[in-house]
Amino acid sequence: MSGGRPPDSSAGRENRLVQWVYIGTTSIFTYGSDGLRRSSTSGGTTTNFALDGDSVIRESQNGAVTATYLHGPRGPESRRDPNVLRWYLYDGHGSVVGEVDPSGNVTASRKYDVYGAVRASAGTSTSNHKYCGSLGHPSEDGTGLIYMRARYYEPGIGRFVSEDPGRDGANWYGYAVGDPIDALDADGRSTAAEDKAWFQNYTWMIGALCCLAAMGAMSARGGIVRGMRWCGAAIALFCIALGATSDYHTLCAGLMGAVLAGTGGYRSLIVQALSAASLASGNAIARSAAEIAVWMTA
């Protein structure tokens, strides 16, 4: 079943998933005092997890080691089963797109959609590390879910199956604030997009300060005027360059500063930058704002 709290799932007092039924198979989970999963029982088989920090380094069943993971700077680098060793190939998002044997042969490969569901695969995979595998998130065939520590994520619908423990924002089940291309969730509690938004808020402020600096420069007289205008123009161009590839609010802030700085005698430079921004921006609002600013400074 899919959804936030489907009828065939249950959660404990800490809102951790303790049971899940998927295609007729019941899975049961147990956790340690730190909230991290210690065991998973699926189809009558119990797998125990040994942790190093919050990362699984070993799996065992009935006292026998079934898998050992080598971790490096990128996260899990390989999985060693009793008779099989496979190294991981990652894409830029940190998802495992291939597995390689000790001889360098690619034994498995796969492709994902933007929310992490496997859309195509080839070969025989031995590992559960798939979408965002570099974060140590296992994709489990027995549940159809991805375990992200604080919560489980269902890539088929792009949502968590339980609410955000911190109850932040308006959507407590959403993943990566609806932007799985640029953001990810390391622990089921936060997303890299929050850091991105924080940075963009500050660059928006830089754009606003640029406007003030430009206005002060227009009303001032003397040698400091040129320096202030150059400073305002440089900051505005920075906001434009950033906003054209990320967020239209940042771009618009840079545009306002650029318009004001451009009136100080650097119109040619500003117009060229705005023209480039209007072409580079994939956001219709940002592109329209840039085109208006070009007209205003021309």
Buried (B, 14 or more C-beta within 10 A) or exposed (E): BEEBBEEEBEBEEEEBBBBBBBEEBBBBBBBEEEBBBBBBBBEEEBBBBBBEEBBBBBBBEEEEBBBBBEBEEEBBBBBBBEEBBBBBBBEEBBBBBBBBBEEEEEBBBBEBBEBBBBEEBEEEBBBBBBBBBBBBBBBBEBBBBBBBBBBBBBBBBBBBBBBBBEEEEEEBBBBBBEBBEEBBBBBBBBBBBBEBBEBBEEBBEBBBBBBEBBBBBBEEEEEEBEEBBBBBBBBBBBBBBBBBEBBBBBBBBBBBBBBBBBBBEBBEBBBEBBBBBBEBBEBEEBBBBBBBBBEBBE
